[in-house]
Amino acid sequence: MSLEPGTLYLVATPIGNLEDITLRALRVLSGADALACEDTRTTRIIFERHGITAPAHRFSYHEHNEEHAARRIAGLLEEGKSVALCTDGGCPGISDPGYRIAALCHEKGYRIEVVPGPSAVTTALLASGLSTASFSFKGFPPRKPGPRRRFFEMEKDLPHSLVVFESPYRVGACLADAHAALGNRLAAVCLELTKKFESVRRGFLADLAAEFAGRQVKGEVTIVISGNNPKFAVEEDDDGGEGE
């Protein structure tokens, strides 16, 4: 089945396990007139793994060239070409480049199709064992301690689960600031989701902060924190210890 001309396809790709890609995603990635991807080397692995041929017209689309690449995509769409956009893993536009070109397409009247698939946000939420009734995703917290703590304080009274991404270099500090701002709530630290060394560490924020203090982990990190619900919190005394 041929692709629609003048259409931008936002294609979700595996967050780890290459078998998680959909048949539709493979068809779109191989059938598009042009392919824009965060890193052409990473996307090449998908093509090699599944034995499909990549479009001859390929170029990078990332946060450092997003404005230029968006204009390039718009030019191709104006010519009636089909363009597939993907990131290194997950859904384009979710804490990755993508939403700006989607907004531009709406402004210009170009057609958009989403090819859904893997997401670290929903995968971590399911693996955490915390409430999935409602949740908010906040991307990456600020790097510096002060802004990061204020970031979490803004979520203090909200009842739903909170999902964030974090750098493997700041997991312990992030958990410590979350504990200081939110209290001792249940949380889960999800590492290397869908990969060989996947790990989900579930516990209270104080314990997780101590476990990851000074520890550098590898790969992608997604943290899920329970909402403002007494069921998922431990009372603490004034010196920070747990109450009886």
Residue pairs with C-beta under 8 A, 6 or more apart in sequence:
1 27
2 31
3 9
3 28
3 31
3 32
3 33
3 82
4 82
4 111
4 113
5 80
5 81
5 82
6 77
6 78
6 79
6 80
6 81
6 82
6 110
6 111
7 77
7 82
7 83
7 110
7 111
7 112
7 113
8 73
8 77
8 83
8 85
8 101
8 102
8 105
8 110
8 111
8 112
8 113
9 28
9 32
9 82
9 83
9 84
9 85
9 112
9 113
9 114
9 115
10 85
10 86
10 91
10 92
10 93
10 98
10 102
10 112
10 113
10 114
10 115
11 25
11 28
11 29
11 84
11 85
11 86
11 92
11 115
11 117
12 22
12 25
12 86
12 90
12 91
12 92
12 115
12 116
12 117
12 118
12 119
13 21
13 25
13 43
13 46
13 86
13 87
13 88
13 89
13 90
13 117
13 118
14 20
14 21
14 46
14 89
14 117
14 118
14 194
15 89
15 90
15 118
15 119
15 120
15 123
15 193
15 194
15 220
16 89
16 192
16 193
16 194
16 195
16 198
16 220
17 194
17 195
18 45
18 46
18 49
18 50
20 117
20 118
20 194
21 46
21 50
21 117
21 118
22 115
22 116
22 117
24 115
25 115
25 117
26 50
26 52
28 84
28 115
29 35
29 43
29 46
29 47
29 52
29 54
29 55
29 84
29 86
30 47
30 52
30 53
30 54
30 55
31 82
32 55
32 82
32 83
32 84
33 55
33 57
33 76
33 81
33 82
33 83
34 55
34 57
34 58
34 59
34 73
34 76
34 81
34 82
34 83
34 84
35 43
35 54
35 55
35 57
35 58
35 59
35 83
35 84
35 85
35 86
36 58
36 59
36 60
36 61
36 69
36 72
36 73
36 83
36 84
36 85
36 86
37 43
37 58
37 60
37 61
37 85
37 86
37 87
37 88
38 60
38 61
38 62
38 86
38 87
38 88
38 96
38 97
39 60
39 62
39 88
40 58
40 59
40 60
42 88
42 89
43 54
43 58
43 86
43 88
44 54
47 53
47 54
55 84
57 76
59 69
59 72
60 69
61 69
61 70
61 73
61 85
61 97
61 101
62 69
62 97
63 97
66 97
66 100
66 101
67 100
69 101
70 100
70 101
70 104
73 83
73 85
73 101
74 101
74 104
74 105
74 108
74 110
76 83
77 83
77 105
77 108
77 110
78 108
78 110
85 92
85 98
85 101
86 92
87 96
87 97
87 98
88 96
89 118
89 120
89 220
90 96
90 118
90 119
90 120
91 98
91 116
91 117
91 118
91 119
92 98
93 99
93 102
94 119
94 121
94 137
95 139
95 140
95 165
102 112
104 110
105 111
105 112
106 112
118 194
120 165
120 190
120 193
120 220
120 222
121 137
121 163
121 222
123 190
123 193
123 194
123 222
124 163
124 188
124 190
124 193
124 222
124 223
124 224
125 132
125 135
125 161
125 163
125 224
126 132
127 188
127 190
127 193
127 200
128 161
128 187
128 188
128 190
128 200
128 202
128 224
129 188
129 202
130 161
130 186
130 187
130 188
130 224
130 225
130 226
130 232
131 160
131 161
131 226
131 227
131 229
131 232
132 161
133 160
134 159
134 160
134 161
135 160
135 161
135 162
135 163
135 224
136 155
136 158
136 160
136 161
136 162
136 163
137 163
137 164
138 151
138 155
138 162
138 163
138 164
139 164
139 165
140 164
140 165
140 166
140 167
141 148
141 151
141 152
141 164
141 166
141 174
141 177
142 148
142 151
143 167
143 170
145 173
145 177
148 173
148 174
148 177
149 177
149 180
149 181
150 181
152 177
152 178
152 180
152 181
152 182
153 181
153 182
155 162
155 181
155 182
155 225
156 181
156 182
156 228
157 228
158 227
158 228
159 227
159 228
159 229
160 227
161 224
161 225
161 226
161 227
162 224
162 225
162 226
162 227
163 222
163 223
163 224
163 225
164 174
164 222
164 223
164 225
165 220
165 221
165 222
165 223
166 174
166 221
166 222
166 223
167 221
168 216
168 217
168 218
168 219
168 220
168 221
169 216
171 189
171 212
171 215
171 217
171 221
171 223
172 209
172 212
172 213
172 214
172 215
174 223
175 187
175 189
175 205
175 208
175 209
175 212
175 223
176 209
176 213
178 187
178 205
178 209
178 223
178 225
179 205
179 206
179 209
182 205
182 225
182 228
183 205
183 233
183 234
183 236
184 204
184 205
184 206
184 233
184 234
184 235
184 236
184 242
185 204
185 205
185 225
185 226
185 232
185 233
185 234
186 202
186 203
186 204
186 205
186 225
186 226
186 232
186 233
187 202
187 203
187 204
187 205
187 208
187 223
187 224
187 225
187 226
188 200
188 201
188 202
188 223
188 224
189 200
189 201
189 202
189 208
189 212
189 221
189 223
190 198
190 199
190 200
190 221
190 222
190 223
190 224
191 197
191 198
191 199
191 200
191 201
191 217
191 218
191 219
191 220
191 221
192 198
192 199
192 218
192 219
192 220
193 220
193 222
195 219
197 218
197 219
201 208
201 211
203 211
204 234
205 225
206 234
206 236
206 240
206 242
226 232
226 233
234 242
234 243
235 242
235 243
236 242
236 243
237 243
